[in-house]
C-alpha cells in the first residue's frame, strides 16, 4: 500500500476528531461525527433543561438520510464520468466549507436550538455522514475514522494476543492491524485536542480549518478504489 493510501485514513481521523470536538463545544454539546452519542446528550439536555435538544434529536435522522442519499448518488457518478470516491470527498469538503462559513457568520451560538445553530450543526453532520459512508464503502479494510470505541477494544484484544504469544497465524493479522488502529486512535485524539485548543483561542473561526485539512484527502484518494 502506498504512503498516500496510508495517509488518507489518518487525515480523515484527524479531521473527524477536530470537527467533533469543536462542534461539541460550539453547538451546545452536539456530536457531529459520533452521532449516536447525541442520545446521551439529548437525555442530559432534557433532564438539565439545557438548550440543544432539538439539534441532538435531528442529528441521527439527518446522518442516516445523508448516508442513504450518498450511496444512491454514487451510482450516478460513473455515468457522468466522475470518480465515486473522490467525488464523495470533494462534496464533504464543500459541506465543511459551508459549515465553517455558517459558524463564523452566525457564531458564537448561545442557544443550541436556534435556527442558525441547527443549520450549522446539520451541515457538519452531513459532512461527517459522507465521510463515514465513503470510508465504509471504499476503505472497508481500514480502521474507522470517527467511532473509536470498537477500535480501542480491538487494539486491547490484539495487545493481549501479542502478550500471550498467540499462534503465528493470529499474530500475522494482529500486529499489522494493531499498528494501523493505534495510529487511527492517535490521529483522532490529536484532532480532538486541536479542536479544543483552537476553539478556545479562535472561537468559531476554528471551523475554517476542517475543509483545509479535508482538501488534500480528495487528491490522496485513489480514482479507482478497491
C-alpha positions in Angstrom: 0.0 0.0 0.0 1.4 3.4 -1.0 2.1 6.1 1.6 -0.7 8.2 0.0 -3.2 5.5 0.8 -1.8 5.1 4.3 -2.1 8.8 5.0 -5.7 9.1 3.9 -7.4 7.3 6.8 -5.1 9.2 9.3 -6.1 12.5 7.7 -9.7 11.6 8.0 -9.4 10.6 11.6 -7.6 13.8 12.5 -10.3 15.9 10.9 -13.1 13.9 12.5 -11.7 14.5 15.9 -11.3 18.2 15.2 -14.8 18.7 13.8 -16.5 16.6 16.5 -14.8 18.4 19.4 -15.1 21.9 18.0 -18.7 21.1 17.2 -19.4 19.8 20.7 -18.0 23.0 22.2 -19.6 25.5 19.8 -23.0 23.9 19.3 -24.0 23.2 22.9 -22.9 19.6 23.1 -23.8 18.4 19.6 -21.7 15.5 18.3 -21.3 16.0 14.6 -19.2 12.8 13.8 -20.2 10.4 16.7 -23.9 11.0 16.2 -25.1 8.1 18.4 -23.5 10.0 21.3 -26.3 12.5 20.9 -28.7 10.1 22.5 -26.8 10.6 25.8 -26.5 14.4 25.5 -30.2 14.6 24.4 -31.2 12.8 27.6 -29.0 15.1 29.7 -30.4 18.2 28.0 -34.0 17.1 28.8 -33.1 16.5 32.5 -31.0 19.6 33.0 -33.2 21.8 30.8 -30.2 23.0 28.7 -30.6 24.0 25.0 -29.7 22.0 22.0 -32.1 19.1 22.5 -33.8 19.5 19.1 -30.4 19.6 17.2 -29.3 16.4 19.0 -32.6 14.8 18.1 -32.3 15.7 14.5 -28.6 14.6 14.1 -29.2 10.8 13.7 -32.0 11.0 11.1 -30.1 13.6 9.1 -27.0 11.4 9.3 -28.9 8.4 8.1 -30.6 10.3 5.2 -27.3 11.7 4.0 -25.7 8.2 4.0 -28.6 6.8 2.0 -28.5 9.7 -0.4 -24.8 9.5 -0.8 -25.0 5.8 -1.6 -27.7 6.3 -4.2 -26.0 9.3 -5.7 -22.7 7.5 -6.0 -24.2 5.1 -8.6 -24.9 8.1 -10.9 -21.4 9.4 -10.9 -19.8 7.0 -13.3 -22.4 7.8 -15.9 -21.2 11.4 -16.0 -17.5 10.5 -15.9 -16.8 11.3 -12.2 -14.8 9.1 -9.8 -17.0 8.0 -7.0 -14.6 8.1 -4.0 -13.0 11.4 -4.9 -16.4 13.0 -5.6 -17.7 11.9 -2.2 -14.7 13.5 -0.5 -15.0 16.7 -2.6 -18.6 17.0 -1.6 -17.6 16.6 2.1 -15.1 19.5 1.6 -17.8 21.7 0.3 -20.1 20.9 3.2 -17.3 21.5 5.7 -16.6 24.9 4.0 -20.3 25.8 4.2 -20.5 24.7 7.8 -17.4 26.8 8.6 -18.9 29.8 6.9 -22.1 29.5 8.8 -20.2 29.0 12.1 -18.1 32.1 11.5 -21.0 34.2 10.3 -23.6 33.3 13.0 -21.4 32.1 15.9 -20.9 32.1 18.8 -24.1 30.0 19.4 -25.6 30.8 22.8 -28.6 28.6 22.1 -28.2 25.2 20.6 -31.8 25.2 19.3 -31.6 28.4 17.3 -32.2 28.1 13.6 -28.6 29.2 12.9 -27.1 26.7 15.3 -29.2 23.8 14.0 -28.4 24.6 10.3 -24.7 24.8 11.1 -24.8 21.6 13.0 -26.7 19.6 10.4 -24.4 20.8 7.6 -21.4 19.5 9.7 -23.3 16.3 10.5 -24.0 15.8 6.8 -20.3 16.2 6.0 -19.3 13.6 8.6 -22.0 11.3 7.3 -20.4 11.4 3.8 -17.0 10.7 5.3 -18.4 7.7 7.2 -20.2 6.4 4.1 -17.1 6.9 1.8 -14.9 5.2 4.4 -17.2 2.2 4.8 -17.7 1.7 1.1 -14.2 2.4 -0.2 -11.9 1.9 2.8 -13.6 -1.1 4.5 -10.3 -2.7 5.5 -9.1 0.5 7.3 -9.9 1.4 10.9 -13.0 3.6 11.3 -12.2 7.4 11.3 -14.8 8.5 13.7 -16.1 5.9 16.2 -13.1 4.8 18.3 -14.7 2.6 21.0 -14.7 -0.5 18.8 -11.2 0.3 17.5 -9.8 0.7 21.0 -11.4 -2.6 22.0 -9.7 -4.4 19.1 -6.4 -2.8 20.0 -6.6 -4.2 23.5 -7.5 -7.6 22.2 -4.5 -7.6 19.8 -2.2 -6.4 22.6 -3.4 -9.3 24.8 -2.7 -11.7 21.9 0.8 -10.3 21.4 1.5 -10.5 25.2 0.4 -14.1 25.5 2.3 -15.2 22.4 -0.6 -16.2 20.2 0.0 -18.6 17.3 1.8 -17.1 14.3 -1.4 -17.2 12.2 -3.1 -14.9 14.7 -0.1 -12.6 15.2 0.4 -12.2 11.4 -3.0 -10.4 11.3 -3.0 -8.8 14.8 0.3 -7.0 14.6 -0.3 -5.0 11.3 -3.9 -4.3 12.5 -2.6 -3.1 15.8 -0.3 -0.6 14.2 -3.0 0.8 11.9 -5.6 1.0 14.6 -3.3 2.7 17.1 -2.3 5.3 14.5 -6.0 6.0 13.8 -6.8 6.5 17.5 -3.8 8.8 18.0 -4.8 10.8 14.9 -8.3 11.2 16.2 -7.1 12.2 19.7 -4.7 14.8 18.2 -7.7 16.1 16.2 -9.8 16.3 19.4 -7.0 18.2 21.3 -6.6 20.5 18.3 -10.3 21.2 18.1 -10.5 22.1 21.8 -7.4 24.3 21.7 -8.4 26.1 18.5 -11.9 26.7 19.7 -10.6 28.1 23.0 -8.3 30.5 21.1 -10.2 31.3 17.9 -13.8 30.6 18.7 -15.9 29.6 15.7 -13.2 30.7 13.4 -11.6 27.3 14.1 -14.2 25.8 11.7 -12.2 27.4 8.8 -9.6 24.7 9.3 -11.5 21.4 8.7 -12.1 22.0 4.9 -8.5 22.9 4.5 -7.4 19.6 6.2 -10.0 17.7 4.2 -9.0 19.1 0.8 -5.7 17.0 0.4 -7.7 13.8 1.0 -9.5 14.4 -2.3 -6.3 14.0 -4.1 -4.9 11.2 -1.9 -8.0 9.1 -2.7 -7.5 6.6 -5.5 -9.6 7.2 -8.6 -10.4 3.5 -8.8 -10.7 2.3 -5.2 -11.0 -1.4 -4.4 
